[in-house]
């Protein structure tokens, strides 16, 4: 799934992304670390994985979207 970086706090390595429909989803340090990133800037296009539904939905993996993903997860 793709999203756009919305917020990021380098001190906690957590933040949020915006899905293409404008829905914000939070991510924690574990999700940030899973993607191997060092820094994230608002507006960057990302590839993410999520878990949960409704209000408990959250990001479990976040990394940069560097080229088109032929398979949507």
Number of C-alpha atoms within 10 A of each C-alpha: 15 21 25 22 24 19 18 20 14 12 7 10 18 18 22 20 27 20 17 11 7 10 9 18 19 19 23 19 16 14 23 24 16 12 15 12 13 10 10 22 12 14 13 14 19 20 21 24 15 17 11 10 8 7 7 9 13 21 20 20 21 27 22 18 16 9 7 9 11 6 6 8 10
